[in-house]
Amino acid sequence: MAHEHEHEHEPGLGQGGNSGEATSGDGSPSPSSAGVGDTIRVLVADDHALFRRGLNMILESEGGIDVVADAEDGVEAVDKAIELAPDVVLMDVRMPRLSGIEAATRIRDAVPSAKILMLTVSDEEEDLYEAIKAGANGYLLKEISIEEVADAIRAVIQGQSLISPSMASKLLQEFNTLSKHADDKQSPHAPRLTERELEVLQLVAQGLSNRKIADKLYISENTVKNHVRNMLEKLHVHSRMEAVLYAMREKLIDDPADSE
């Protein structure tokens, strides 16, 4: 689906958005290179120069965050990510030469340790789903406040997956659509998950953090992380969000809306 490139009204970060806090789920299949207390190295990719400069200035004023480079298009983002191996890539969806989603796919393959956080004006469902498939760890709209951007960077380093609330509701609608159109029986080609892995995946779909899942199942948080890692490998997906989408499509788990 083709999109027109957007240059008009760039939302003002720092004005404070009305979107509320982004939803999240703790846990990651593999630890980031930036540990707790370490400086988080960030690559900013956006084709609007003024926006990049403003974002860089604000992030640099935040303790523990170092903007190591910026990029004005997807190709440059991929090249600099490969060269610098940043901890977090903060990237727009729609950029010239190579889209942010295509760039995310290439960065995920070349620098798997990097966390990818999409920050965009695009609230199109297709962009959200494609970003998740590309392995993005978060999808935030530029209506959020600048404080939330810094917090989001720290959150993805801690293993959380973040989606702006308005986009999370669209993702839930997609769950419902997948549930209604899926076959009643699990696909014979779907990977086999253990009973415990299915329990963990169901709780991931409900948005529970690793710690809450551990408490609910009376197991350790490290055991939960191991289950998540094993699930991602079996399902051949890059993120928890993508795993939930896959599991809904294949009827491996119940619709999370039914658990509310």
SEVO-944196 format. One record per residue (C-alpha): residue number from 0; residue in one letter; x, y, z. Coordinates in nm, 4 decimals, decimal comma. Layout:
// SEVO-944196
ATOM resi resn        x        y        z
ATOM  NUM    A        X        Y        Z
...
//
This chain:
// SEVO-944196
ATOM resi resn        x        y        z
ATOM    0    M   0,0000   0,0000   0,0000
ATOM    1    A   0,1557   0,3226  -0,1134
ATOM    2    H   0,1657   0,6217   0,1198
ATOM    3    E   0,2298   0,9829   0,0414
ATOM    4    H   0,5336   1,1219   0,2187
ATOM    5    E   0,4363   1,3484   0,5058
ATOM    6    H   0,6086   1,6802   0,5583
ATOM    7    E   0,3212   1,8944   0,6763
ATOM    8    H   0,2219   1,9131   1,0377
ATOM    9    E   0,4965   1,7557   1,2444
ATOM   10    P   0,3628   1,7119   1,5985
ATOM   11    G   0,5621   1,9024   1,8550
ATOM   12    L   0,7465   1,6778   2,0939
ATOM   13    G   0,7933   1,8532   2,4232
ATOM   14    Q   0,4428   2,0023   2,4065
ATOM   15    G   0,3090   1,7019   2,5922
ATOM   16    G   0,0773   1,4575   2,4209
ATOM   17    N  -0,2714   1,3537   2,5255
ATOM   18    S  -0,2153   0,9912   2,4459
ATOM   19    G  -0,1297   0,8792   2,7982
ATOM   20    E   0,1429   0,6341   2,8806
ATOM   21    A   0,2309   0,3669   2,6311
ATOM   22    T   0,1267   0,0138   2,7125
ATOM   23    S   0,4070  -0,2325   2,7703
ATOM   24    G   0,5058  -0,5885   2,8544
ATOM   25    D   0,8306  -0,6657   3,0286
ATOM   26    G   1,0756  -0,9291   2,9125
ATOM   27    S   1,3030  -0,9958   2,6227
ATOM   28    P   1,4256  -1,3063   2,4459
ATOM   29    S   1,7832  -1,1898   2,4853
ATOM   30    P   1,9539  -0,9307   2,7066
ATOM   31    S   2,0533  -0,5968   2,5569
ATOM   32    S   2,4128  -0,4890   2,5410
ATOM   33    A   2,3253  -0,1944   2,7653
ATOM   34    G   2,2809  -0,3067   3,1217
ATOM   35    V   2,1115  -0,1262   3,4064
ATOM   36    G   2,3062   0,1902   3,4860
ATOM   37    D   2,4983   0,1851   3,1554
ATOM   38    T   2,4737   0,4647   2,9017
ATOM   39    I   2,2212   0,3769   2,6302
ATOM   40    R   2,3615   0,4429   2,2825
ATOM   41    V   2,0883   0,5672   2,0476
ATOM   42    L   2,0684   0,6140   1,6706
ATOM   43    V   1,7979   0,8599   1,5596
ATOM   44    A   1,6600   0,8186   1,2059
ATOM   45    D   1,4124   1,0735   1,0717
ATOM   46    D   1,4037   1,2692   0,7465
ATOM   47    H   1,2980   1,5948   0,9142
ATOM   48    A   1,6220   1,7741   1,0084
ATOM   49    L   1,4642   2,0126   1,2603
ATOM   50    F   1,2852   1,7275   1,4335
ATOM   51    R   1,6075   1,5256   1,4506
ATOM   52    R   1,8025   1,8154   1,5978
ATOM   53    G   1,5356   1,8918   1,8561
ATOM   54    L   1,5045   1,5285   1,9569
ATOM   55    N   1,8822   1,4897   1,9792
ATOM   56    M   1,9137   1,7935   2,2052
ATOM   57    I   1,6440   1,6721   2,4427
ATOM   58    L   1,7745   1,3152   2,4570
ATOM   59    E   2,1316   1,4314   2,5143
ATOM   60    S   2,0069   1,6286   2,8164
ATOM   61    E   1,8673   1,3076   2,9633
ATOM   62    G   2,0975   1,1202   3,1934
ATOM   63    G   2,2220   0,7856   3,0674
ATOM   64    I   2,1329   0,8401   2,6995
ATOM   65    D   2,3922   0,9139   2,4309
ATOM   66    V   2,2837   0,9891   2,0715
ATOM   67    V   2,5729   0,8357   1,8790
ATOM   68    A   2,4484   0,9351   1,5320
ATOM   69    D   2,1484   1,0395   1,3286
ATOM   70    A   2,0260   0,9445   0,9828
ATOM   71    E   1,8025   1,1216   0,7338
ATOM   72    D   1,6781   0,8148   0,5453
ATOM   73    G   1,6444   0,4384   0,5738
ATOM   74    V   1,9604   0,3527   0,3846
ATOM   75    E   2,1728   0,5758   0,6058
ATOM   76    A   2,0019   0,4308   0,9133
ATOM   77    V   2,0982   0,0764   0,8131
ATOM   78    D   2,4570   0,1765   0,7315
ATOM   79    K   2,5080   0,3609   1,0606
ATOM   80    A   2,3416   0,0851   1,2619
ATOM   81    I   2,5822  -0,1691   1,1128
ATOM   82    E   2,8791   0,0621   1,1704
ATOM   83    L   2,7970   0,1703   1,5265
ATOM   84    A   2,5842  -0,1171   1,6669
ATOM   85    P   2,3641   0,1128   1,8794
ATOM   86    D   2,1579  -0,0187   2,1692
ATOM   87    V   1,8401   0,1481   2,0389
ATOM   88    V   1,7371   0,2669   1,6927
ATOM   89    L   1,4693   0,5365   1,7158
ATOM   90    M   1,3211   0,5526   1,3660
ATOM   91    D   1,0372   0,7022   1,1629
ATOM   92    V   0,8234   0,4710   0,9488
ATOM   93    R   0,8135   0,6815   0,6321
ATOM   94    M   1,1509   0,7949   0,5045
ATOM   95    P   1,3026   0,8423   0,1562
ATOM   96    R   1,5206   0,5846  -0,0240
ATOM   97    L   1,4214   0,3085   0,2185
ATOM   98    S   1,1220   0,2994   0,4528
ATOM   99    G   1,1667   0,2657   0,8255
ATOM  100    I   0,9999  -0,0755   0,8133
ATOM  101    E   1,2389  -0,2059   0,5470
ATOM  102    A   1,5278  -0,0535   0,7408
ATOM  103    A   1,4040  -0,2249   1,0585
ATOM  104    T   1,4087  -0,5621   0,8820
ATOM  105    R   1,7670  -0,5104   0,7640
ATOM  106    I   1,8850  -0,3787   1,1000
ATOM  107    R   1,7221  -0,6723   1,2810
ATOM  108    D   1,9144  -0,9136   1,0578
ATOM  109    A   2,2468  -0,7282   1,0700
ATOM  110    V   2,2425  -0,6025   1,4309
ATOM  111    P   2,0100  -0,8363   1,6251
ATOM  112    S   2,1159  -0,6881   1,9591
ATOM  113    A   1,9667  -0,3479   1,8679
ATOM  114    K   1,6218  -0,2579   1,9961
ATOM  115    I   1,4085  -0,0884   1,7316
ATOM  116    L   1,1588   0,1766   1,8383
ATOM  117    M   0,9344   0,3289   1,5709
ATOM  118    L   0,8380   0,6917   1,6407
ATOM  119    T   0,6004   0,8152   1,3744
ATOM  120    V   0,2983   1,0231   1,2772
ATOM  121    S   0,1511   0,7200   1,0995
ATOM  122    D  -0,1457   0,5671   1,2792
ATOM  123    E  -0,2204   0,3328   0,9900
ATOM  124    E  -0,2897  -0,0239   1,0994
ATOM  125    E  -0,0857  -0,1606   0,8080
ATOM  126    D   0,2249   0,0284   0,9209
ATOM  127    L   0,1808  -0,1033   1,2758
ATOM  128    Y   0,1457  -0,4659   1,1621
ATOM  129    E   0,4371  -0,4426   0,9194
ATOM  130    A   0,6571  -0,2865   1,1878
ATOM  131    I   0,5750  -0,5729   1,4244
ATOM  132    K   0,6531  -0,8265   1,1534
ATOM  133    A   0,9839  -0,6471   1,0922
ATOM  134    G   1,0748  -0,7058   1,4565
ATOM  135    A   1,0153  -0,3596   1,6040
ATOM  136    N   1,0176  -0,3535   1,9842
ATOM  137    G   0,7825  -0,0577   2,0007
ATOM  138    Y   0,5520   0,1640   1,7940
ATOM  139    L   0,4868   0,5126   1,9307
ATOM  140    L   0,3068   0,8075   1,7769
ATOM  141    K   0,4793   1,1458   1,7751
ATOM  142    E   0,1932   1,2926   1,9756
ATOM  143    I   0,3582   1,1609   2,2936
ATOM  144    S   0,5621   1,3932   2,5123
ATOM  145    I   0,9407   1,4044   2,4887
ATOM  146    E   0,9649   1,2646   2,8417
ATOM  147    E   0,7824   0,9542   2,7213
ATOM  148    V   1,0313   0,9106   2,4359
ATOM  149    A   1,3213   0,8988   2,6816
ATOM  150    D   1,1264   0,6627   2,9072
ATOM  151    A   1,0418   0,4437   2,6069
ATOM  152    I   1,4094   0,4139   2,5157
ATOM  153    R   1,4882   0,2996   2,8691
ATOM  154    A   1,1907   0,0626   2,8657
ATOM  155    V   1,2883  -0,1242   2,5480
ATOM  156    I   1,6400  -0,1678   2,6871
ATOM  157    Q   1,4791  -0,3376   2,9877
ATOM  158    G   1,2997  -0,5718   2,7484
ATOM  159    Q   0,9570  -0,4098   2,7273
ATOM  160    S   0,7467  -0,3917   2,4118
ATOM  161    L   0,5651  -0,0605   2,3740
ATOM  162    I   0,2677   0,0513   2,1683
ATOM  163    S   0,0847   0,3829   2,1864
ATOM  164    P  -0,2595   0,3264   2,3447
ATOM  165    S  -0,4533   0,4214   2,0306
ATOM  166    M  -0,2480   0,1731   1,8285
ATOM  167    A  -0,2866  -0,0953   2,0947
ATOM  168    S  -0,6630  -0,0807   2,0496
ATOM  169    K  -0,6162  -0,1337   1,6757
ATOM  170    L  -0,3936  -0,4309   1,7484
ATOM  171    L  -0,6679  -0,5764   1,9677
ATOM  172    Q  -0,9153  -0,5296   1,6820
ATOM  173    E  -0,6759  -0,7255   1,4618
ATOM  174    F  -0,6731  -1,0032   1,7238
ATOM  175    N  -1,0522  -1,0164   1,7021
ATOM  176    T  -1,0463  -1,0252   1,3217
ATOM  177    L  -0,7876  -1,3027   1,3175
ATOM  178    S  -0,9890  -1,4976   1,5716
ATOM  179    K  -1,3101  -1,4737   1,3682
ATOM  180    H  -1,1469  -1,5768   1,0404
ATOM  181    A  -0,9162  -1,8462   1,1712
ATOM  182    D  -1,0007  -2,2136   1,1361
ATOM  183    D  -1,1381  -2,3794   1,4450
ATOM  184    K  -0,8519  -2,6248   1,4438
ATOM  185    Q  -0,4851  -2,5472   1,4799
ATOM  186    S  -0,2908  -2,5640   1,1556
ATOM  187    P  -0,1124  -2,8987   1,1219
ATOM  188    H   0,1991  -2,7036   1,0249
ATOM  189    A   0,1983  -2,4834   1,3343
ATOM  190    P   0,5003  -2,5378   1,5632
ATOM  191    R   0,4346  -2,7452   1,8728
ATOM  192    L   0,4557  -2,5478   2,1943
ATOM  193    T   0,4569  -2,7129   2,5349
ATOM  194    E   0,1611  -2,6675   2,7686
ATOM  195    R   0,3678  -2,4322   2,9845
ATOM  196    E   0,4795  -2,2282   2,6818
ATOM  197    L   0,1159  -2,1898   2,5775
ATOM  198    E   0,0286  -2,0715   2,9284
ATOM  199    V   0,3065  -1,8130   2,9136
ATOM  200    L   0,2062  -1,7004   2,5642
ATOM  201    Q  -0,1554  -1,6561   2,6725
ATOM  202    L  -0,0430  -1,4306   2,9574
ATOM  203    V   0,1898  -1,2381   2,7249
ATOM  204    A  -0,1140  -1,1746   2,5034
ATOM  205    Q  -0,2916  -1,0264   2,8053
ATOM  206    G  -0,0049  -0,7767   2,8448
ATOM  207    L   0,1461  -0,9207   3,1627
ATOM  208    S   0,5115  -0,8554   3,2403
ATOM  209    N   0,7555  -1,1396   3,2974
ATOM  210    R   0,7441  -1,0734   3,6705
ATOM  211    K   0,3638  -1,0918   3,6820
ATOM  212    I   0,3640  -1,4061   3,4689
ATOM  213    A   0,6166  -1,5621   3,7063
ATOM  214    D   0,4012  -1,4758   4,0075
ATOM  215    K   0,0871  -1,6092   3,8424
ATOM  216    L   0,2464  -1,9405   3,7400
ATOM  217    Y   0,4616  -1,9774   4,0550
ATOM  218    I   0,7855  -1,9975   3,8595
ATOM  219    S   1,0949  -1,7760   3,8490
ATOM  220    E   1,1256  -1,4732   3,6220
ATOM  221    N   1,4284  -1,6321   3,4525
ATOM  222    T   1,2188  -1,9390   3,3733
ATOM  223    V   0,9592  -1,7143   3,2093
ATOM  224    K   1,2323  -1,5494   2,9999
ATOM  225    N   1,3544  -1,8926   2,8903
ATOM  226    H   1,0025  -1,9931   2,7876
ATOM  227    V   0,9627  -1,6691   2,5882
ATOM  228    R   1,2980  -1,7231   2,4181
ATOM  229    N   1,2041  -2,0803   2,3264
ATOM  230    M   0,8658  -1,9704   2,1921
ATOM  231    L   1,0184  -1,7055   1,9672
ATOM  232    E   1,2638  -1,9592   1,8282
ATOM  233    K   0,9932  -2,2192   1,7634
ATOM  234    L   0,7592  -1,9680   1,6000
ATOM  235    H   1,0434  -1,8068   1,3996
ATOM  236    V   0,9431  -1,4555   1,5087
ATOM  237    H   1,1442  -1,1645   1,6490
ATOM  238    S   0,9181  -1,0100   1,9125
ATOM  239    R   0,6546  -1,0906   2,1714
ATOM  240    M   0,3952  -0,8898   1,9782
ATOM  241    E   0,4624  -1,0842   1,6604
ATOM  242    A   0,4398  -1,4114   1,8557
ATOM  243    V   0,0958  -1,3171   1,9857
ATOM  244    L  -0,0259  -1,2231   1,6373
ATOM  245    Y   0,1004  -1,5561   1,5013
ATOM  246    A  -0,0564  -1,7507   1,7869
ATOM  247    M  -0,3918  -1,5797   1,7320
ATOM  248    R  -0,3842  -1,6577   1,3620
ATOM  249    E  -0,3013  -2,0233   1,4250
ATOM  250    K  -0,5511  -2,0507   1,7121
ATOM  251    L  -0,2740  -2,1504   1,9535
ATOM  252    I  -0,4204  -1,9226   2,2215
ATOM  253    D  -0,7539  -1,7664   2,3080
ATOM  254    D  -0,8493  -1,4129   2,2119
ATOM  255    P  -0,7032  -1,1844   2,4845
ATOM  256    A  -1,0227  -0,9758   2,4732
ATOM  257    D  -1,2101  -1,2737   2,6188
ATOM  258    S  -0,9847  -1,2663   2,9262
ATOM  259    E  -1,0739  -0,9119   3,0199
//
